[in-house]
Amino acid sequence: MIFITVMMLVSIGIVMIFSSSSYYAMLPPYNNPFLFLFKQVISVLIGLGLMVFMIIFDYHRLKKLAPMLLGVSILFLLLVLTPLGDERLGAQRWIDLGVFDFQPSEFAKVCMILFLAAGLSRKGLKIEKFKESVLPFLILIGIFAGLILAENDLGTAITLTGTALVIFYCAGVRLFTLGSIIFCGISLAGAAIFLEDYRRERFLSFLNPEGDPGGAGWQILNSLMSIGSGGFLGTGLGQGRHSKFLYLPERQTDFIFAAIGEELGFIGASLVILLFVLFVWRGLKIAAAAPDSFSSLLAIGIVSSVALQAIINIGVVTNLLPVTGITLPFVSYGGNSMIFSLLSVGVLLNISRSISTNKNI
């Protein structure tokens, strides 16, 4: 079920990326309507190869590699803030490797989930002791979130922090401790929003996008019009007026769900949401039946990361959440997101294989 669900989401994404980007890609400097489609297919093939490898790889060996991988991810997060980092659209999130742009924050999410699962699974009953068991991980999460925020990537920082909180809860951290952490996190997120002019404008436009229709409210207003114009059955593939004529911003990445709503209508958008619900449901059943605490926490981290990212993306597109740049897992255009998402699914499928065959999951 997990594999079929993910493949359906990937397939919908490939079709919608071509449908929403072909007209834009025909224009200079691209001059190739198949450019984004070709790049996404290459990323999917690489991701599928890594997924197959992780299905047959003994994922328990990752437990020993977790500290090293965490250190490597911190190094990459630091490098992206140096002149080696590539800045686009006001965000410095990539390292240009020539033939491939590497996004360290996507790698860091996977490493953080792995490290938390490995570390918290060793704590056992000591998990209720804040200073010994929780505080060191909180400091580490704060470092990661701070480095990602320095890249102007609030969405990924929120996803990483939210995923860590879910893992904490499932590991047995006390509710009072979690409540205190959430309160501090919301306060810091509020400060991050209002201390940056562009984030403050996005938040205010979320409250009243009609107040600045040609500025901060442009993205969300066109997103809502795209979804609304799709109606029940949609306008048809390649017939989306807002995406085709470039009214819809980032139509193949952050706002691809709006393009789905326009071209495939309520039915298509509902199908995408249903597939994510199926993914989460099956993933949680795998986590509940996992053979050990490390496997369970690792599965929980993978599932919650995908779920939170999907919730944030769809929430932004439908104006339920303030605008923040984050892709829709398995669907949006983006090589790094696709590759590391499929790699994580490979680990999840491996955990499923490790469960005794006589268990009904």
Secondary structure, 3 states (H helix, E strand, C coil): CHHHHHHHHHHHHHHHHHHHHHHHHHCCCCCCCCHHHHHHHHHHHHHHHHHHHHHHCCHHHHHHHHHHHHHHHHHHHHHCCCCCEEEECCEEEEEECCCCEECHHHHHHHHHHHHHHHHHHHHHHHHHCHHHHHHHHHHHHHHHHHHHHHCCCHHHHHHHHHHHHHHHHHHCCCHHHHHHHHHHHHHHHHHHHHCCHHHHHHHHHHHCHHHCCCCCCHHHHHHHHHHHHHCCCCCCCCCCHHHHCCCCCCCCCCCHHHHHHHHCHHHHHHHHHHHHHHHHHHHHHHHHHCCCHHHHHHHHHHHHHHHHHHHHHHHHHCCCCCCCCCCCCCCCCCHHHHHHHHHHHHHHHHHHHHCCCCCCC
